[in-house]
Amino acid sequence: MVDKLHEYQGLTGRVHEIRDNAREKWKYWKEWKELIPTDRGLEGVLGYLHGPPKTERTLEDYAHIYKPKSRLELVRISAAVMGIEFSYAAETAFVSPTLLKIGVDHQHMTLVWALSPLVGFFVTPILGSVSDRCRLKQGRRRPFILLLAIGVLVGLILVPNGESIGYAFGDTSSNFTMGMLHRTTAKTMGNDSLPPIPPSSHSWGIIFTILGTVLLDFDADACQSPARAYLLDVTLPEDHARGLSTFTIMAGLGGFMGYGLGGINWDATSIGIALGGHLHATFTLITFIFIICVASTLTSFKEIPLDFIESNEYKQQLQQKLENEQRDNEQEKITEEDSITYETGGNESEINSIDNTQEFQMKELSNEPCKLGTAPIFPDVQSSVNLDSRIIESIDDANVDPKATIREYLLSILYMPHSMRMVCLTNLCCWMAHVCYSLYFTDFVGEAVYGGDPTAPEGSEKRELYESGVRFGCWGMSMYSLSCACYSLIIEKLIKRYKARKVYIYGLLFYSCGMMMMALTKHAVGVIIFSWTAGVMYSTLFTMPYLLIAHYHASDTFAVAPNGEVIQDGGLRGLGTDVAIVSSMVFLAQFLLSCCLGTIVSLSGTTTAVVCVASTLAACGALSATQIMYLDL
């Protein structure tokens, strides 16, 4: 009736439908309000609002996990990493210039970056182990995503406001005419009659800015591990490759738009003036975007609680579902055979020969030992029985032994299979190469390309050149994030066609050549062009290591003998733990670079050394990638 009403009355019919729905809801709300037991006091009202006791959970409550995910659903699941990349863009683009402006030199600034990875390298794998064992009813990953997202929010507030908070705690500025702006030189600018300006003090401002930097850097990097594990948990093994590529696309788009926000001169806009300048406008907008993105992921799909996974009811329901699927398939097979018999006129000899051939092929397949290449990461569409079987294997692999202790998990981190060790080593080299670019790139553009000086007086030509270079560097990093998103669209196809080994190795070599060309040219055009090679590196970092880890767990293969036979590993390995271990390489990379990169810049006398180091480390990563076990990828 409603369809006919729409057909005959068009927009008017839809208006009437909305009105009728509103009336029904209003009537239902009045009836519901009258049933509130106000005579039973506050306890009665709260009990009524809480509703009847929740029934026992069943497999149907989590049916969404067993269904293939659309691209839009994968986008929603991966939205958190877009918000993380927005915040990471603000951090990498503005933290180094901010620290330099308030009096921290290059050598000490690089040590600031060592604080976060020093904590993260040891804490992140433990967080991954704890998330594997988390028994909260909200799931195993989302509580950690929420906890780390709060840390990111605190960092986004402290970094742009650290200097202002320092003034409230007693810091002084040598620039009295410009209020609460960055410091200028203590020398008088060509007028001997002016009284000497007292030196500025930013002790508290430096402390709060560094605290915000540590929180922002650690939580932004650590939050990616549970976000990635959450994606793998709520998707089928068949969707892992598409999900990880979507995850990387969202990361690239987040970085592209985040750096784009930093590249806009907000001081010349009404929004920037209202929010307190370029730095505050950028961080404020990114804060709101981050909240929206994280909320989208947290409300996307509910996880299966660990208590329910370990319960006998869950295993019985899963087994019952598998038996029902098998029964349905057998009935369909009988129906198809009857149809073939009817169509062929009852030629039993032909049917028997077909059945015997199929039976022989199935026996031959079942007796074949599990060898190299038996678990494709990009499988064809299979029957529902095979799909359920792989779901069971996937869930069992993602689960943890309830009797396992935290000591056993720590031992699984220390004593890794050789395959995991090589993936971690390659990821370490790659992250060291990328961190050189991301953390110090805007400073490189401002000093080496534009010839500016961050310590020059406010309003001087050198200072203006440096700030222009920082803004232009944001556009270069925006291009790298855009190329990351574009490359992520085709990386899955490249892996299918050329195999993972070539895609991994040549992607790293491509970045190495691009950074070397950028160091040699030191031109604004080169900044834009060769930044695209960094996007290839970032997409490779976000996709390949985790694709390999997911493949190892899906096939339960961490080692292969020289003759191609699988070596079963009896050790305890959790997916969340292994993802966290691989992700923690970013902390170790950042720590190592923070300890030595400032000295390298001081000895060379130019920030161009940063780009040269990035090129060299990427070449080392490509060499290490040749030793990875790729199985059939």
N, C-alpha and C positions, 0 to 999 in steps of 0.2 A: 504494500500500500504506500509506504514512504517513497519507494522508487517511482511509482506512478505519480505521486504528488510532485516529486522533483521534476519528472518529465513534463508534466502539464503546467506547473507553476514556477519552475526554475528557482531563482533566488528566493522568491517569496515562500516557496515550500520549505526550503532549508531554514528560513527564519522561524516559520511555525514549528518546525521540528526542534530547534534550539529552545524555543519558548516552552514547548511541552516537556522537554527533558528537564528544564530548570524548575518547572512546577512539580514534577515528580520528585526531584531531589529535595526541594523545599518541604514537600509533604513528608518524605522519609525522614528528614532531619527533625521535624517537629514531633513525629512519633518517637524517634530515638531519644529526644530530649525529655519527653514526658516519662520515659521508662527509667531515667536516672534515679537511683534510690537515695534521694537527699535526706530521708529520714534516718538513714543508717550511718550518718556522719561521713567524715573524710575517708575513712577506710572503705566504706561501702562504695563511695563515688569512684575512688581509685581502682577498686576491684572491678567495677563495671567498665571503666575506661580501658582497663587492661584486657578485658575480654575473657572468653572461656579458655581453659587450659589448652595449650597447643598440643595437637595430636602428635604421635610418634612420627619422626621423619621417615620418609620412604624414598625409594630410588626416583620416583616421579618428581619429587621436589627438586631434583638436580638433573632433570632430563635435558636441560640446556647444554650441559657439558658433553653429552653424547651426540650432539648434533653438529654438523659442519657449520662454521661461522662464515657469514657474509663479510665482504670487505668493509662495509659500514660498521658492523659489529667489531671487527678487528681494529678499526680506527678508534672506536670508543674505548676498547680495552687498552689501547696504546696511547691514549690521550695524555696520561700522566707524564710520559717521557717528553712530550711536546712542552709541557709546562716546565719540566726540569731543564730542557735545553734553552728555554727562554731565560730562566734564572742563570744558567751557566753562561749564556751569552753576555748578560750584564756583568757577571763576575769577571770573565776573561777580558772583556773590553775595557773595564773601568777600574778594576782593583789596582792594577799596577800603576796607572797614571795617578790614581788617588793617593796611593802610598808615597809615590815620588813627590807629589805636590806638598804633602805635609811633613816632608823632611826625611823620609826613609831612602837611603841610597840603594843602588842596584844590588850590591853584595848582600846587604841585610834584607832587602826585599825578597830575594830568592829564598832566604832562610824562612821567611814567613810562610811560603808555600810548602815548607817541609813539615809544619806542625800538623796540618790536616792528614796528609798521607801517613805520617808516623802513627797516628791513632787508627786511621782507616785500614791500614794493611793488616793489623792484628784483629781489629774488631769486626770488619766486614765478613770474613769467613765464619766467625763465631755467630754473627747475626744470621747468616745463612743456615747454619746448623740448628740454631734455636727456632728459626722459622719452619724448618722441616719437622720439628717436634712440637710446634705450637698447637695447643688444644682449645683455643678460644672458639666460641661458636660462630664468630665472624669469619673464620678461616685461618689459614696459615700465613698468607702473604699480605692481605690488606691491612691488618693491624700494623705491620712494620712500614708499609707505604705511608700510612697516616702519621705514624710517629716521626719518621724521617722528614715528611713534608712539613711538619710543624717546625723542625729545625731549619729547614730552608727558609720558611717565612721569617723566622727570627733573624737569620742572616741577611735577608733582603731589606729588613728594617734597619739593622745596625750599620751596614756598609755605607749607605749614602748619608746617614745621620751621625756617624761616629765622630766627626769633627765638631758638629754642633753640640752633641752630648758632652764632648770634652770641654767645650767652653762653659757649660753649666757646672762642670766639676772643678773649674778653676784654671783652665788653659787660657793663654793670652795670645793675641795676634799682633804682629808688628804693623799691620796695615789698618790704621785707625779710620781712615777715610772711606774704606770700602766695607766696613762692618764685618760680618761673619764670613768673609770669603777666604780663599786660600792665601797663604803667606806670600810676601814679597821679600825682596832682598833687604838686609838691614842697613845698607848704605843709602845715603841721601842721593837723590837723582839730580845732581848738578846744582844744588842750592846750599851753600855753606852756612847761610843764615838760619836754616831750619835746625831745631834741636835734634840731637841724635835719637834715633828710633830704637827703643829697647828690643832685644831679640825676642822672637816669638817662641812660644812653648806649646807643643801639641802632645804632651805625654799621655793625657787621658784620651785624647782623640785617636792617637795611634793604637792604644790598647783596645778601645771599643771597635775600631775599624778592623784590627787584626782578629778580634774575637768574632766579629761578623763574617770575616773572610773564612775563618776556620769552620764555623758552623755551615756556611753556605757551600763551601767546597766539599767538606766531608759528606754532608747530608745529600747534596745533589748527586754525587758519585755513588754513594751507598744506596740511595733510593732506587737506582736503576736495577739492582740485583733482584729485590723482591718484585719489582714491576715486571721484569722479564720472566721470572719464575711463575708469576701469576698468569702471564700470557700462556706459558707452556702448560700450566695446570688446567686451565679452563678450555683448552682447545684440543682437538684430536691430533694424533701424530701426523695425519695427512695434512693438517692445517699449519703445522709448525713452520715450514719454510715460508708460506705466504704470510703467516703471522709475524715472523721475524723481519721479513722485508717491509711489512706495514709498520712495524715498530721503528725501523730505521728511517722510513719515509717521514713518519711523524717527527722523529728527532731532527731530521734535516730541515723540515718546514719550520719547526720551532726555532732552530738556530738561525735560519734565514730571516724570519720575521723579527726575532730578538735582536740580531745585529742590525737589521734595518731600522729598528726603533732607535738604536744607539747612533746610527749614522745621520739621523735627522737633527738639525740644529734647533732644538726645542727652545733655546733662549730667544729665538726670533718669533715664537708663536705665543698666542694667548694662553694655551695650555701650559707651556713651560713657565711662563711668568706666574701663573696662578699656583703652580705646584712648587715653585721655588728654584727654578733653574733647570738646566739640561740634565744633570745627574739625577735630581730628585724626580723629574718628570719620567725619565726612562725607568727608574726602579719602581715607581708607583704603578705605572701601567703594567709592567711585567708582574708585579705582585698580584694584581687582580686577575690577570690571565692565568697565572699559575694556580690560583685557587679554583678557577673554573675547570681547568684541565684535570687536576687531581680529583675533584669531586666527580667528574664524568667517569673516570676509571673506577673509583671506589663504589659507585652505584651501578656499574654495568652488569656483572654476573656474580652471583653468590657462589662461594666455594663450598666444597664438601668438608665439613669439620673432620678432624683427624679421629675423634672419638667414634664418629659414625662409620668411618672407613674401617676401623679396627673391629667394629661390632659384628657379631655373627649374623644379625639381621641384614646388614648390608651385603655380606657375602652370599647369603641365601637368596636375596632379591636379585643380585647380579647373576647368580647361577640360574635362577628361574627365568630371568629375561633371556639368557642365552639359550636355554632349552626351548622356550617359546619360539625364538627366532629360528632355531633348527627345525622345529616341527612345522612352522609355516613354510620354510624353504623346501622341506620334504614333500609337503602337500603340493606346492607349486611345481616341483619336479615331476610328481606323479601326474599332475594335470597336463604338463607339457608332453610327457611320454604318451599319454592317452591321445593327445592331439596329433602327435607324430604317427602313432599307430593307425589312427583314423585316416590321416592324409596319405600315408604310404600303402594303404590297403592291407595292413597286417603282415608286412614283410618282416617276420620275426628274425630271420637270419641276418638281415641287414642291421636291425636294432641291436641284436646280440653282439654283432661284431663291433658296433659303435661302443656299446657298454664295456666290452672286453678291452677295447683300446683305451677308453677313459680310465678303467680300473688299473690297467698296466701303467699308464702315465702317472696316476696318483700314487701307486705303490712305489714307483721309481722316484718320485719326488719326495715322498715321506722317508725313504731310506737313505736319501742323499745327505751326507754330513753337512753341518752348517759351515760354510766356507766363506771366503772373501766375496762380498757382493751379494749377500742373501737378504739384506734389509735395505731396500732402496729408500732414500729420503724423499723422493718424489714419486710415490707409488701410484699405480693406476687405480681407478675406482673399483673397489672390491665389493663382494657381497656383504650383507649385514652381519652374517655369522663371523666372517673374517674381521669385520670392523669391530664387533664386540670383543673378539679375542684380543685384538690389539689394544682396545680400551683397557681390558683387564691387565694386560702386560704393562701398559703405560702407567696405570694407577698403582700397581704393585711396585713398579720401579720408583715412582715418585714418593711412595710411602716410606716410612722408617720402621725399623724394628722397635716395638714398644719396650723391649727389654734393653735396648742399646743405651749406653751411658754417654755422657758428654765427652768422657775420655776417649771412647772409641771413635767418636766423631772427630776429635782433634787429631787422633792418629791417622784417620782417613785423609786429613788435610796434609799431614806431614809426609805420609808414605803414599804417594800417588803412583799410578801406573805410568809407564814411560810415555804412553800416548798423551795422557793429561799433562805430563811435565813439558812435553814439546809444545803443546798448545799454549801453556802458560808462558814459556820462554818467548815464543813468537809474539804473543800478545804484549809481553813486557817491552820488547823492542819497538813494537808498533806504537804503544802508548807513549813511550819516551820520545819517539819522533813526533808524535802529534802534540804532546804537551809543550814541546819547544815552540811549535807554531801557535797554539791556541793561547797560551798564557802570556807570551811576550811579543806577539805579532804586532799589536797596535803600537807598542813602544818602539819596535823595529821600524815601522812605517813613519812614526813621528820623528825619530832621530836620524835613521840611516837614509830614508827616502826623501823626507821633507827637510831635513837639516835643522830640526828644531831642538829645543833644550827645555826639559820639564822643570828645571830649577831656575830658569830665567825669571826676572821680575814680571809681575802681572801687568799685561798690556804691552810688553815689549814685543819686538818682531820675532825673536826666537821662541817666545812663549806662544805667540799666535800661530807660528808655523807648526809647533809641536801639537797644539790642540787641533789644528786642521788635519794634521797627519793622523791623529787618533781617530777622528771622525771618518776620514777616508779609509783607514784600516778597518773600521766597522763594516764599510761596504765591501771590502775585500773578503772579510770573514762571512758576510752575508752571501757572497757568491759561492763560497766553499760549502755553506750549508745547503744552498739551492742545488749545487751539483751533487751533494750527498743524497738529497731526495730524488733527483733525476736518475742517478746511478742505481739507487735502490729499486727503482721500477724495473730495471732490466737485469739486475744481478742474478735473479733466480733463473732467467732464461740463459744467461751466460754460463751458469753452473751446469745446466742441463746439456748445453751444446759443447762446451769446452772442458767440463769437469772442474771440480773445486780446486784442484791443485794449481792449474794454470791461472784461474781467476784470482786466487789468493796471492800467488807469487808475483804475477805481472801487475796486479793492483798496487802492491808495495813499491815495486820498481818505478812505476809511473809517478808516484808521489815523490820518490827520491830524486828523479830527474827534474820534476817541477820545482822543488825547493832549491836545487842547485842553480837552475836558470834564474830564479828570483834573486838569489844572492849575487849572481854575476851581473844582472841588469840593474837592480836597485832603481827601478823606474815605476812610476804610478801605473802605467799600462800593464807592466809585468805583475804588479800586485793583484790586479783584477784577473788577468788571464791565468797566471800560475796558481792562484788560489783555488781554481777548479780542481786541480790535482789533489788538494787536501780533502775535497769532498769524497773522492774515490777512496782515499785512505780511511776516512771516518765511516763510510758505509761498510767497508771491509771489516773494520774494527767491530762494528755493531752487529754484523751478520755472521761472518765465517766462524769465529771461535764458538759461538753459541749454537750454530747449526751443527758443528762437529760434536759438541757436548750432548746435544739432544739426540743426535744420531747414535752416539756411543750408548746412551741409556736406552733408547728405543730398541736397539739390537742387542743390548746387554753384552757388548763386545768392547773390551778395553785393550786387548792385545791379540795379535795374530801370529801364529808360528810361521817360519819360513816357507813351509809347504802350503800355506793358505788356510790351515785349520784354526778355528777359534780357540783361544785359551781362556777358559772361564775363570773369572776373578771371584774368589770367595770372600773378598773384603766387603765392608759396608760402605756403600756410596749412595748419597742422596743427591737428587737433581738440584735442589736449592743450594746445597753445600758446594757442589761443583761449579754452578753458575757464579756463586759468590767468590769462589777461589779465583776463577778466571777474571772476574770483574775487579778483584782486589789488586790486580797487576797495575791498574792505573795509579793506585796509591804508592806502590813501590817505585814506579816510574817517576812520579812526581817528587818523591823523597830523594831519589838519587840525583835527579836534575837540580833540585833545590840546593843540594850540598855542593855542587860543583859548577853549575852554570854561571852563577854570579862571578866566580873566580875567572872563568873562561872569558866572560865579557870584559872584565877589568884588565886582564892580561892582553887581550886583542885590541882593546880600545874602541870597539865598535859592536853594535848589536847585530851586525850582519853574521857574526859568529853563531848566533842562535839558529839561523836558517841553515847554515852549513852543517851544524851538529844534527839537525833534523834530517837532512838528506843522508848523512852517514848512517844514522840509526835505522832509517827505513831500509837501507840496503842490507844491514845486518838482519833485520826482520825477514826480508825476502830469503836470505840464506837459511835462516832457521826454519822457515815455512817448508823448505824442501824435505825436511826430516819428519814432518807430521804424518800420522797414519790417517789416510783419507777414506779407507774402506772402499765402497763403491761410489762415493760421491764424485 
